[in-house]
Every structure is written in structure tokens, then in C-alpha cells.
Amino acid sequence: MLVVFVVVGLLVVLLRWTFSGSAVGNPPEPGRPDDFGLLTPVAIVDSADEAQRLRALLAEAGVRATRTVGSDGRHHVLVFAAEVDRARNIAGWPT
């Protein structure tokens, strides 16, 4: 019977140690305002409509694209780095 109490006691101590402390941890350091991670801007335009039209054009051609607003207030059309040249060719821009 003593063995059961020792095992339960060890489990309680182990679980309290495992799940104690802060669950969140330290937040990551902020990056540059226009750091888009794996995505690369292929166009920077002034209006949301222009960005949406370009994104739709790229989507019709099978290029995965998204859009966002940069820190300068202009609209960025973003694609993965592997598709930058193809996206620029579709849009008619030099690579």
C-alpha cells in the first residue's frame, strides 16, 4: 500500500513540475514591418482594386497569390519565391 502512495506522490510532483510556469513563454522578436516570410512581393500598387485584379489574374493562371497592405499604405501582391518569375511574366513585368 505504501508503494501506491509513493507512486501517486511522484506522479503529482512530476505533473506539477511539467505543467507549472508560464504557458506562453517569451513572444518572438518583431521583424521588419514589410517582412512577408516565405512570400515575395511581385507588385506594389496604390489601390486595393488593382491588387485584387492582379491577384485574380495570377489565380486564373494557377499561381497562388495573396495581397496585403504594407507599412507605407500601398498594396502588395505576394507569391511564393519559386513562382516570382512566372507571376511577373503573367502580369507582363520584366523578371
N, CA, C and O of each residue as an XYZ file, in Angstrom:
380
protein
N       0.815     -1.187      0.000
C       0.000      0.000      0.000
C       0.865      1.259      0.000
O       0.508      2.272     -0.602
N       1.968      1.183      0.662
C       2.885      2.319      0.707
C       3.433      2.630     -0.686
O       3.652      3.791     -1.032
N       3.649      1.596     -1.467
C       4.170      1.772     -2.826
C       3.189      2.589     -3.667
O       3.616      3.427     -4.461
N       1.901      2.364     -3.510
C       0.878      3.105     -4.267
C       0.948      4.589     -3.914
O       0.889      5.433     -4.808
N       1.071      4.922     -2.637
C       1.154      6.321     -2.228
C       2.432      6.983     -2.746
O       2.405      8.153     -3.129
N       3.513      6.277     -2.764
C       4.769      6.821     -3.277
C       4.662      7.082     -4.777
O       5.094      8.130     -5.256
N       4.089      6.137     -5.518
C       3.945      6.303     -6.963
C       3.016      7.474     -7.268
O       3.331      8.296     -8.127
N       1.881      7.565     -6.584
C       0.945      8.673     -6.794
C       1.621      9.996     -6.426
O       1.479     10.987     -7.141
N       2.350     10.009     -5.322
C       3.070     11.221     -4.921
C       4.080     11.650     -5.968
O       4.179     12.836     -6.281
N       4.835     10.702     -6.515
C       5.796     11.033     -7.569
C       5.105     11.560     -8.827
O       5.595     12.488     -9.470
N       3.965     10.960     -9.172
C       3.209     11.445    -10.331
C       2.715     12.874    -10.108
O       2.769     13.695    -11.023
N       2.236     13.175     -8.906
C       1.772     14.526     -8.599
C       2.916     15.519     -8.726
O       2.756     16.574     -9.340
N       4.060     15.195     -8.157
C       5.224     16.088     -8.233
C       5.673     16.260     -9.676
O       5.959     17.378    -10.103
N       5.740     15.185    -10.424
C       6.165     15.246    -11.819
C       5.200     16.082    -12.656
O       5.638     16.910    -13.455
N       3.902     15.879    -12.486
C       2.918     16.634    -13.265
C       2.906     18.114    -12.884
O       2.762     18.973    -13.754
N       3.054     18.417    -11.603
C       3.105     19.821    -11.184
C       4.335     20.502    -11.780
O       4.251     21.650    -12.216
N       5.451     19.826    -11.805
C       6.671     20.394    -12.375
C       6.512     20.576    -13.889
O       6.935     21.590    -14.445
N       5.900     19.588    -14.550
C       5.736     19.646    -16.001
C       4.825     20.793    -16.425
O       5.132     21.496    -17.388
N       3.721     20.991    -15.730
C       2.724     21.968    -16.145
C       2.781     23.270    -15.351
O       1.842     24.063    -15.419
N       3.826     23.505    -14.622
C       3.950     24.761    -13.883
C       4.644     25.802    -14.756
O       5.227     25.479    -15.791
N       4.572     27.022    -14.329
C       5.237     28.101    -15.052
C       4.349     28.690    -16.129
O       3.169     28.359    -16.242
N       4.932     29.554    -16.899
C       4.208     30.268    -17.939
C       3.977     29.381    -19.151
O       4.908     28.764    -19.668
N       2.733     29.323    -19.598
C       2.404     28.517    -20.776
C       2.722     29.272    -22.052
O       2.865     28.661    -23.111
N       2.835     30.595    -21.970
C       3.024     31.416    -23.163
C       4.493     31.528    -23.538
O       4.831     31.410    -24.716
N       5.346     31.745    -22.603
C       6.759     31.944    -22.903
C       7.010     33.352    -23.403
O       6.151     34.226    -23.284
N       8.180     33.567    -23.956
C       8.537     34.884    -24.469
C       7.992     35.076    -25.878
O       8.100     34.169    -26.703
N       7.410     36.236    -26.173
C       6.932     36.475    -27.538
C       8.116     36.616    -28.487
O       9.195     37.033    -28.067
N       7.933     36.279    -29.747
C       9.038     36.409    -30.697
C       9.377     37.873    -30.937
O       8.535     38.758    -30.784
N      10.611     38.102    -31.310
C      11.046     39.453    -31.638
C      10.323     39.924    -32.894
O      10.199     39.161    -33.852
N       9.849     41.154    -32.908
C       9.184     41.629    -34.129
C      10.177     41.758    -35.269
O      11.318     42.175    -35.073
N       9.728     41.397    -36.459
C      10.580     41.504    -37.640
C      10.415     42.858    -38.291
O       9.778     43.758    -37.742
N      10.992     42.989    -39.460
C      10.819     44.220    -40.215
C       9.342     44.369    -40.573
O       8.656     43.363    -40.750
N       8.843     45.586    -40.684
C       7.418     45.778    -40.961
C       6.965     45.146    -42.275
O       5.826     44.690    -42.381
N       7.828     45.114    -43.258
C       7.451     44.557    -44.554
C       8.148     43.231    -44.824
O       8.475     42.917    -45.969
N       8.375     42.453    -43.768
C       8.928     41.109    -43.924
C       7.762     40.148    -44.052
O       7.002     39.959    -43.102
N       7.615     39.536    -45.230
C       6.475     38.685    -45.509
C       6.820     37.208    -45.412
O       6.075     36.369    -45.918
N       7.931     36.875    -44.774
C       8.304     35.476    -44.579
C       8.646     34.796    -45.892
O       9.552     35.236    -46.600
N       7.935     33.730    -46.226
C       8.200     32.963    -47.439
C       7.644     33.621    -48.695
O       7.935     33.177    -49.806
N       6.857     34.660    -48.534
C       6.235     35.315    -49.678
C       7.088     36.477    -50.168
O       7.769     37.142    -49.387
N       7.039     36.711    -51.487
C       7.815     37.771    -52.126
C       6.866     38.695    -52.866
O       5.989     38.223    -53.590
N       7.022     40.008    -52.699
C       6.162     40.922    -53.449
C       6.497     40.885    -54.940
O       7.663     40.972    -55.325
N       5.471     40.755    -55.767
C       5.667     40.838    -57.215
C       5.119     42.139    -57.760
O       5.437     42.530    -58.883
N       4.294     42.814    -56.969
C       3.751     44.100    -57.388
C       3.387     44.909    -56.155
O       2.954     44.367    -55.138
N       3.572     46.205    -56.268
C       3.142     47.141    -55.240
C       2.299     48.184    -55.959
O       2.797     48.920    -56.811
N       1.028     48.240    -55.611
C       0.088     49.127    -56.296
C      -0.588     50.041    -55.286
O      -0.500     49.831    -54.076
N      -1.264     51.060    -55.809
C      -1.851     52.068    -54.935
C      -3.242     51.728    -54.426
O      -3.641     52.231    -53.376
N      -3.993     50.892    -55.133
C      -5.372     50.645    -54.709
C      -5.618     49.156    -54.449
O      -4.945     48.283    -54.997
N      -6.596     48.909    -53.603
C      -6.979     47.532    -53.295
C      -7.585     46.857    -54.520
O      -7.421     45.652    -54.711
N      -8.287     47.629    -55.350
C      -8.892     47.056    -56.558
C      -7.826     46.559    -57.527
O      -7.959     45.479    -58.103
N      -6.766     47.350    -57.707
C      -5.673     46.914    -58.584
C      -5.037     45.634    -58.060
O      -4.776     44.706    -58.826
N      -4.789     45.585    -56.764
C      -4.165     44.408    -56.153
C      -5.073     43.191    -56.313
O      -4.591     42.097    -56.610
N      -6.371     43.367    -56.121
C      -7.301     42.250    -56.256
C      -7.374     41.767    -57.704
O      -7.429     40.562    -57.947
N      -7.375     42.693    -58.668
C      -7.400     42.290    -60.077
C      -6.152     41.479    -60.437
O      -6.244     40.465    -61.129
N      -4.997     41.927    -59.967
C      -3.759     41.208    -60.252
C      -3.756     39.847    -59.571
O      -3.336     38.858    -60.171
N      -4.215     39.783    -58.332
C      -4.275     38.503    -57.626
C      -5.196     37.528    -58.354
O      -4.887     36.343    -58.473
N      -6.326     38.033    -58.837
C      -7.263     37.183    -59.581
C      -6.652     36.711    -60.900
O      -6.843     35.559    -61.288
N      -5.924     37.580    -61.589
C      -5.246     37.206    -62.833
C      -4.239     36.087    -62.574
O      -4.170     35.122    -63.335
N      -3.468     36.215    -61.512
C      -2.490     35.184    -61.167
C      -3.181     33.884    -60.761
O      -2.716     32.799    -61.109
N      -4.281     33.989    -60.030
C      -5.006     32.791    -59.611
C      -5.565     32.044    -60.816
O      -5.544     30.813    -60.843
N      -6.063     32.770    -61.810
C      -6.578     32.127    -63.024
C      -5.485     31.350    -63.748
O      -5.756     30.336    -64.391
N      -4.246     31.831    -63.640
C      -3.120     31.168    -64.284
C      -2.518     30.073    -63.402
O      -1.546     29.427    -63.792
N      -3.090     29.863    -62.220
C      -2.607     28.798    -61.347
C      -1.499     29.203    -60.400
O      -0.870     28.343    -59.783
N      -1.247     30.492    -60.271
C      -0.214     30.975    -59.350
C      -0.899     31.360    -58.043
O      -1.817     32.180    -58.029
N      -0.444     30.761    -56.948
C      -1.002     31.104    -55.642
C      -0.503     32.486    -55.242
O       0.702     32.722    -55.160
N      -1.431     33.387    -54.996
C      -1.071     34.768    -54.664
C      -1.994     35.283    -53.579
O      -3.109     34.794    -53.401
N      -1.509     36.274    -52.863
C      -2.312     36.954    -51.857
C      -1.951     38.421    -51.903
O      -1.037     38.826    -52.622
N      -2.662     39.205    -51.142
C      -2.369     40.638    -51.109
C      -2.424     41.120    -49.677
O      -3.107     40.538    -48.834
N      -1.696     42.191    -49.412
C      -1.669     42.785    -48.083
C      -1.348     44.261    -48.229
O      -0.953     44.721    -49.300
N      -1.519     44.990    -47.152
C      -1.181     46.406    -47.132
C       0.130     46.549    -46.370
O       0.255     46.086    -45.236
N       1.105     47.194    -47.002
C       2.406     47.388    -46.380
C       2.398     48.546    -45.406
O       1.388     49.231    -45.247
N       3.525     48.760    -44.756
C       3.632     49.830    -43.766
C       3.518     51.210    -44.411
O       3.243     52.198    -43.731
N       3.732     51.272    -45.728
C       3.617     52.545    -46.433
C       2.189     52.826    -46.908
O       1.936     53.866    -47.516
N       1.257     51.910    -46.637
C      -0.128     52.086    -47.036
C      -0.435     51.603    -48.437
O      -1.590     51.626    -48.861
N       0.582     51.166    -49.160
C       0.363     50.664    -50.513
C       0.060     49.175    -50.444
O       0.368     48.514    -49.453
N      -0.542     48.657    -51.496
C      -0.988     47.263    -51.539
C       0.063     46.402    -52.232
O       0.516     46.716    -53.333
N       0.442     45.311    -51.566
C       1.456     44.393    -52.073
C       0.762     43.109    -52.539
O      -0.085     42.561    -51.835
N       1.129     42.641    -53.723
C       0.682     41.335    -54.207
C       1.853     40.393    -53.992
O       2.960     40.643    -54.468
N       1.600     39.300    -53.266
C       2.668     38.406    -52.827
C       2.490     37.010    -53.412
O       1.372     36.509    -53.533
N       3.616     36.390    -53.772
C       3.631     34.995    -54.220
C       4.817     34.306    -53.557
O       5.690     34.959    -52.986
N       4.835     32.978    -53.640
C       5.995     32.240    -53.138
C       7.189     32.492    -54.053
O       7.024     32.734    -55.248
N       8.385     32.435    -53.486
C       9.605     32.767    -54.220
C       9.778     31.923    -55.473
O      10.304     32.411    -56.473
N       9.350     30.675    -55.440
C       9.511     29.794    -56.599
C       8.644     30.233    -57.778
O       8.890     29.819    -58.911
N       7.638     31.063    -57.529
C       6.713     31.459    -58.589
C       6.851     32.923    -58.994
O       6.016     33.430    -59.742
N       7.881     33.609    -58.519
C       8.044     35.035    -58.804
C       8.193     35.291    -60.297
O       7.479     36.127    -60.850
N       9.103     34.589    -60.957
C       9.333     34.824    -62.391
C       8.073     34.537    -63.197
O       7.717     35.303    -64.093
N       7.411     33.455    -62.885
C       6.184     33.100    -63.608
C       5.102     34.163    -63.394
O       4.398     34.533    -64.334
N       4.975     34.644    -62.179
C       3.966     35.663    -61.867
C       4.262     36.960    -62.617
O       3.351     37.600    -63.140
N       5.518     37.339    -62.667
C       5.878     38.572    -63.384
C       5.660     38.433    -64.869
O       5.255     39.392    -65.527
N       5.921     37.252    -65.414
C       5.646     37.022    -66.839
C       4.154     37.107    -67.135
O       3.758     37.689    -68.145
N       3.335     36.542    -66.282
C       1.889     36.580    -66.477
C       1.378     38.014    -66.414
O       0.512     38.408    -67.195
N       1.909     38.777    -65.498
C       1.475     40.173    -65.324
C       2.089     41.094    -66.377
O       1.652     42.235    -66.525
N       3.081     40.620    -67.099
C       3.705     41.449    -68.137
C       4.859     42.304    -67.646
O       5.243     43.264    -68.315
N       5.420     41.974    -66.488
C       6.548     42.734    -65.963
C       7.837     42.003    -66.262
O       7.845     40.775    -66.336
N       8.935     42.735    -66.438
C      10.225     42.053    -66.657
C      10.662     41.312    -65.400
O      10.373     41.739    -64.282
N      11.360     40.203    -65.592
C      11.815     39.399    -64.453
C      13.130     39.884    -63.928
O      13.657     39.320    -62.969
